Amino acid sequence: MKISSKSSLFLIVVGLCFFIGCTNSPQRNISGDSDATFNIISMRRDTKTNVIEVRLDAFPSEWGNWKMYLNGKETAMEGGAGQIVVRPNAALDSSPTGLFIGTLPWLTGLDRIDFPMVGSLQFSIPGQGHSNFFHYNLKDQIVDDDPSEENVQPWISHNGDLVIENGETMTIENEKYLQEGNIYANDHSKLIIKDSQLMMGRGDVPTIHVYIIIAPEALVEIEGSKIFPESGLVCVLNKGKVTITDSPTSIHYFDMSDGASLTMINSQMVFTIGGLLQVMGGHTTVINSTIGALGIKVPAGAHLNVSNLASGTYLDSWDVHSMIPEADYTLTLIKTTILKDDFTGDLAHGPYERGWIFFLDPDAHVRISNSELRKVFIDIVNDNATFHDLKVGIPSSLMYRDIELSNVTVMGQWPFTIKDSHITVNNSDYLFLQPTGNSTVTLNNSHMCEFIPRDFMGAMEFNNAMWTTAGEIIGGVAYHSMSNDFSMKGSLTIDSAVQNNLQWKDATVTREYEIHIAKKDGSPVEGAIVHVNGETAVSDSLGVAKISIRFDESNFKQQYMLKIKAPNTSEIEHTVSFFSETPIRITLE
């Protein structure tokens, strides 16, 4: 059967907008969105008029003194003809739901305006607060091939997870379809996407990734279609059968499991920060196509011995067994390009996907030398291990069991999956950590750029460490993690990007805070009493008190008040949150 809805996604209503001035001020960056008073929930580019609509969860009561920040820098909202102009998408007495971004004469599109199609957006209202820090990608909201008025189709919208049940067939054909939430193709179901645009938004999905999850015996056919995100990152978890033909997709990553199959012809899988074909099993054939990155598994007992590997590769005819003879899956690339890892600026290093990526079983036999890789995943299972001096952008070396990397330049990050193990990492940067079970992970003078615990009940210990960029602390999600309840302690700095990007749901973290209390001359204060959230601690002879706060999704953005009192001094108050730098240093008068 064919399942569809003819409800229109949105309509640009020009006549409801009007001119209201706003003031300009010098450039600056706004703080994180943990105390946001209203939220940007989506940005959409009307492909006919080239006007952008920004939707808000609630329109603030005041208009006329707003400030806008593009990529963290203040940008004028009324720049005159040929400049950006921002207005409510309806008259104030008609309950606007968001904003239009265009130019003069009102409302003219952004054809001649250098508006960034990929970036971040935030608004502030002096005296009222600010919005969340919203990352957007308008680049992949493709203009219609025939934009004449009679051929412009409205978007069809579906909110909530889209589930195709056992035995059902869903067809999206010659449509523009917005899916807000995951898509589940269950056993023996079929999803056909033909000559269409499928735009996916997160909806209520707790992770930054929004998924197409394909069960065993399910079939997905994509032909002549564009798949791209409205918000978040589009990902595919494939355990069934998928064909992609003549389709330029913006899938962030596509995971192949045991028993799955993928045939991709005359297509691309490239996203601004992704496009990873991640082959962990199954049968994969790619012909005359382009992918952003290739991730391949080296199974237990298998051998990998390569040198002089570089990104930016065209493979006329390549079989994975030429690189990994014992691979327990098939992977054939014919006339296929893997893009070069040529990110610059803010995207130079971190959790992005380009070039070559390897997933190494701890019992694999691996020698990689003199090569440029995006990432190398190391699995640590029921073991103790220590790693040193892992850097990005410069040659580094690593030895673990029968895995040897020498003179390898990792461009993205150093990922570790850690199960019921104890690992220590010293003097390293751009770590991607995925601890599981009762593991203990210690970082000394090191930098973690991505943190995704999965069913983790252990401990994170930090000594002069930093956490930047991203993280997810998620429970109750079967395809991700069912529970997290772990502890964090030690000296750690968490940057503002984590505050903006951290996703949290149904999980608990106990964070211990060291509070160093001293006099003006630097001498420690013993016997100072510290109160916070119903807990009390007393500083020792070194002036150190330790106190813990238990966080979950309801309070991890909350500020708590520390109260510190020592004999013969006035009480001092100091705010603390999950994101506070530790140790906390207090100087008493």
N, C-alpha and C positions, 0 to 999 in steps of 0.2 A: 504494500500500500504506500501511498505518498502522503507524508505528514507535513503540513505547512500551515502557517498563519499569515493572514494578510494585513496584520496591524502595522501601521507605519511606525518607523523608529523615531524620527523627529522631522520637523518641518521648520525651515528658517522663515520667520515671520518678520520681514523687514519693517513693516509699517508700525510696529509696536515700539520701536526703539527711538530714542531722542537724545539730544545733547545735554550733558551735564558735566561741568568742569571738574578737574582734579589738580592737585598741586604736585610739583616735582621736588625731589630732594636728592642729595648726593648718593652715590652708589654705596650699598652695604649688603651684608648677608643677614638673613633672618635666622634665628635659632631653629632647633628641630621642631617637629610637629607634635611632640608629646603633650603639649597643652593647646593644641589647635582648637579654635572656637567654632570653625566651620570647615567643611571638607570639600575639596574638588573630587568628584567621583568619576568624571570622564572628560575627555576632549575629543571632538570629532570635527573633521574637515569636510564641509559640504563640497563635493567634487564638481558641482556645477558652478557655484558662485565663488569658490575658494575662500569662503568665510569660515572661521573657526568658532564652534560653540563649546563653551566650557560649562558643564553641568555641576551644580552644587547640591549638597545634601540639604541645605537650608540657606535661604538668602538673608544675609544680615539686615538689621533694621535700618542701618545708616548707609547712604550712598553719597559720594561727593568728595571724599578725602582718602580714597583707597590708594595703595601703592602696589605695584606689580614687580615681581622679581623673576626674570628669565635667566635660567642657569645661575641663580644666586646673585645676580646683579640687578639693581633697580633699573627699570625701563619705563620711559614715559608712556602714559596711557592716553594722552591726547597730544600727539605730535604735529597735528595739522595734515594737510594734503601730502600724500606720499609717505606718511609715517603711521605707526600703529595707533589705532583708536580702539578703546574698550568701552562698552556700554552694556547695561542690563538687557536681557533678551525679551523683555516686556516692560511696559510702563510700570512704575513703582506701585501704582494702585491696582495693577492687574496681576500681582503676585509673580514676579519673575522667578525663574528656576535656575538661572545661570547668567552667563555673559556671552556676548558676541565679541570677537576680535576681528577687526577689518580696518578700513581706512576711509578717508573722505574722498568724494562726497558720500555721506552716510547712506546706505551701507555698501561700500565697494570692497571687493575681494583683495587678497594679498598678493596678486600676481606680480606686482613690481616692488614688493616689500621683502627684505631679507629677513624673514621670520624663520627661526630654526625649526625644522620639521621634527627633530629629535632633541629632547632636552628635559628640563624641569621647569615647573611653574609654581609660584606661590604668591599669595596676596596678603597684605596686612592692612588693618584699619586702626590708625592711631587711637589709643584709648579703649579699643574693644578687643584687640587680639589679632590673630592671623590664621590663615588656612593651613592645611597640611602641605607637605612638600611633595608635589605630584610629578612623577616621571611619566613622560608621554612619548609616543611614537606616531606621528602623523604621516611619516614617509610612506608607510605601507598601506595607507588608506587610498587605494589606487583610483585614479580618475577613470570614469567610464570611457570605454573605447569609442562610444558614440554619445557625446554629451548634449546632443540636441534635445530640446525640451520634450518632444514626444517620445524620446527613447530613455529618458531618465526614470529609473525604477525606484520606488520607495524601498527602504530597508524593512525586512521582516525581522521581528525581534522575539526572542524566547528567553525568559528570565528563569533562572534556576537550572539545576542539572538536567541535561537532556539524556534520557535513558531509552535505548532501543532494546526492547525485550527479546527474549528467545523466540526465534521464528519470524520476527518482524523485519520489514524492509522500510527504510526511510530514504526518500529521494529529495535532494536539494538541486533543482535544475533551473538554469536561467534565472537565478535569484541572487539578491544581496541579503545575506542572512547574518544577523547579529546573535551570537550565543553567549549569554551572560552566565557562565558556570561551566562545569566539566561536561564532556560528552562520554557516555558509557555505551559501547557496543557490546552487548552481552552475548553469551554463547549462541551460536547458530543464528545470529542476527546479521543484517546487511545495511550498510550506509553507503549511498551513492551521492557524490558531489560532482556535478557536471556543469560546465560552462557557468560557474557561479563565483561569487565572492563570499567567503566565510570569515567573518570577523569575530574574534573571541575576546570576551572580557571576563574579569575574575568573578564578578557577581559576589556571592558569599564565600567563595573559595578562600580558605585561610592562608594558603601558600601564595608566593609571588608567581608560581607556575600555575597555569590553567591547562587541564589535561584532556586529551582524547585517549581514552583507555579502551583497548581492543582486546576482548577476551579470546581464549582459544576457540577455534571453530567459527569465529566471527570474520566477516569480510568487509573491507572498506575499499571503495574504488573512487579515486580522485582523478578527474579528467578535465583539462582545459580550465582550471580553477585557481583562484588565489586564496591562500589561507594566511591570515595575519592577525596580530593582536590589536585589540582596542586598548587594553591595559594588561599589565603582567607579561608573561612569557608563554607562548604556545608550545606545549610539549606533547609527545605521543609516546605512550607505553604500549608496545605491540606484542601480543601473544597470539595473534591471529594471522590473517592474510591481508596484505595491503598492496594495491597497485597505484602508482602516481604517474600520470602521463600528461605531457604538455602543460605542466602546471608550475608556475613560479611561486613557491611557498616561502613564507617567512617563519618557518618552524624553528624554535630555539634549539631543541634537541629531540631526537627520535631514537627511542631505545628498542633494540631488538633482543628478545628473550629466546630461550630454548623453545624450539617448536614453531617459532614465528617465521613468516616469509614476507619479503618486500621486493617488489620489482619497480624500479624508478627509471623512466625513459623520458628524454627530452625535457627535463625539469630542473628546478633548482630548490635547494634547501639552504637559504641564506637569510640571516637576520642581522640587524645592526651589530649586536654583540654575540651572535650565535650562528646556528646552522650546523649543529653537531649530529652526525650519524654515529650512534653509539652501538656497536655490535658486540653483544655479549653471548649470542647464540643464534640459532636458526639459519635461514637461507636468504642471502641478500644479493641482488643483482642490480647494479646501477649502470645505465648506458647513456652516453651523450648528455651528461648532466653536470651540475656544479653544486658542491657542498661547501659549507664553511669550515668544517673540521671533520676528521675521521678519528673515532675512538675505538680501539680494538683490544680485546681481552687476550691475555696470555695465560692459558689454563695451567693448573697444577701439572707438573711433569713436562710441560712443553718448553721448547727452546726458542729464544729470540736472540739473534746476534746481528746487530746492525751498526753501521757507522755512517757519518756524513749525511744524515737524514736532515732534510730542510723542508719548510713549508713552501707553499706556492708551487704545487706539483700538478703536472698533467700526466695522467696515466692512460696510455693508449690501450693496454690490455694487462691487467694485473689481477693476481689471485692471492689471497691472504696466505695460502700455503707456501708461496715463494718466500715469505717472511717468517711465518710460524708453521713449520711443517706438521706439527701435531695439533693444530687448531681443530677443535671439535665442532666447528660450524663452517659454513661456506660463505665466502664474500668475494664477489667478482666485480671489478670496476673496469668499464670499457669506455674509452674516450671521455674520461671524467676528470674534472679539475677540483683539487682541494685548494681553497684560497690561501694566500700568503698571510702569515701572522704579522701584519704590518700596522697594528694599532699604534697610535701616537697620542701624546697628551694624557688626558685622564684615563684613557683606555689602554695605556701601554702595558699595564700589568693588572692582574686581578681575575675575578671570576667570569671570564669571557671565553668564547670558543672560536678558535682558529687553528689551522694546521693539524699537527699530529698529537694524539693523546693515547696513552697506554694505560691499561688496567692490569696490574701484575698480581697474580696469585702468589701468596708467600712461598709456595712450593714450586714455582716456575724457575727456570734456569735462564737468566737474562744477562746479556752484555750489550750496553748501548754506549757508544763513544762518539765524540766530536759531532754532536747533532744538536739541532734546534727543535725543541718540543714545546707544546703549549702547557701540558701537564703530564705527570706520571703518578698514577694512583698506586699507593703502597698499602696493602692489606696487612694489618697486624692482628693476629688471632691467638689468644692464650699465650702471650709471650711478654718478655721484657726487652725493651730496645731503647737505644739512645742515638740521636742524630745531631749533627753539628753543621753549622755554616752552610745552610741551604739558602741560596740567593736566587733572585730572578734577574734576567737580563745580562748576566755574566756567567761564564763557565763555572759549574759546581760539580761535586762528586758525591756519591752515596753508595754505601755498601750495607746490605742487609741479607743475611742468609746467603743464597746463591744468586743474588741480584747485585749487579755492579753497574753503576752509571759513572762514567768518567768523562770529564770535559764536556758535560752536557749543559746547554743553555736553555733553561726553562723560562719561557716568556710570560706565562700566566700565573700559576700558583703551584705550590707543593701540597698535594692532597694526601691525607691519611685517613683510612677507615680503621677504627681501633675497637676491637671486640674483646672484652674481658681481659684487658692487657694493661701493662704499665709502660708508658713511654715518656721520655724526656727529650725535649728539643731545645738546643742551645744556639744562640746567636744566628737566628734564621729569620727570614721574612716571607710574606705572602703565603702563609700556611692556610690550608683549607682542611678543617678538622671535622670528622664525623665519628664521634665516640658512641659506643654501644655497650650495654650491659654494665658490669661493675668495674669499668676501666678507671684508671687514674692517669691524667695527662698533665705534665708539668712543662711550662714554657719559661725558659730563662733568657732574658734579653732578646725576646723574639716577638714577632708580629704575626697576628692571625687576621686574614682578610675575609674569611668566610667561616661560619660556625653553624653546623647543622647536626645537633645531637639527635640520635634515633634510639628510642627505648633505652635511654641512658640513666643509670641509677648511681653513677660513680661520682668522681670529683675532678674539677679543673683547678689547678694550682698555678699561680702566676708569680713571677719574680721579674719586675721591670718589663712588663709585657704590654702590648698594645693590640686592641681589636678595632679594625676598621671595616668599612664597606657594607657588609651584609650578614644576615643570620636568620635562622628560623628555629623557634623552640615550639614544637607542635606535638600535640597528642590527639588521640581519637580519630586519626586519619589512616585508614588501612593501607593505602598505597604509599604512605610516608612514614609515620611513626605512631604507635598506639599510646605511648606514655613517655614522659620525661619527668624525673624527680631527682635532681642532682645538686651538688654544691659547688660554689665558686669562692676562692679565697686568694689573698696575696695582693701584690702591687700591680694594678692594671689601669690603663687609660682606655676609655671607649670613646671613639670620635663621633661627631654629630651625624655622620652618614648612617651609622648603626641605629641611632635613635630614629632616623627617618625611615629606615628600611627594615628594621627588625619585625618579623611576623611571629605572633605568639597566640597559642590557643591550647586550652586544656592541658597545661603543663605547669610544673612547679620548680622553682629554683631557690635554694637558700644561699644568700650571699653574705659572707662574713666580711665585716669592715674592721680594719685596724685603725684605731684613732690615736694619733700621737699628740700628746698634750705637753706643752712646754711653756716656760716663762719667756719674757721678752729677751732675756740674755741667752736663751737656747737651752737652759737646764731643764731636765724632765720634771714633771709634776707627778708625784706619787699620791695616791689616795683620792684623785678627782673622781667624782661620781658622774656617770654618763647614763642618760635615760633616752630611750627611743622606742616608740610603738609598744609600750608596756614592758620592755626589757631594760634591765639595769646592769651595768658593769662598772668596775673600779680599776683605775690605772695602776700599773705595777711600778716597780722601782725605776723602770726605763721610761715611764710616762705613757705606757701603751695600755689601752683598753680594747677589748675585742667584743663586738656585738654583731648579731645576725638579724637579718630581715628575710622573711619567706615571701617570695613573689609568685604571682600567677597572672593570668591575663587581665584580671580586674584591677590590679594595683601596680603593675610594672612601670606605668607611666606616672605614678603618684610620687609626690614629694613628701618626705617625712622630716619631722623636726627633731634634731639632736639637741638635748639640753645638757650642758656641761657645767658642773659646780665643784669648785675646790675650796678648801678652808680659806677664809679671809679674802675671797674674791667674789665678784658679781657673777651671776649665772650668765653663760653665753649660749646663744642659740645658733644652730648651723643646719641648713637643709641637706638632706641626703636622698638619693633615689637609686634605682637599679643601675643607672648610667654614671654614677658618681665615680670620680677618680679616687683610687686608693693607693697608699694610705691617706686618711683624712688628717690634716695637720691643723691643730688648734693652738693658738697663742693666747695665754691668759694675761690680763692686765696685772 
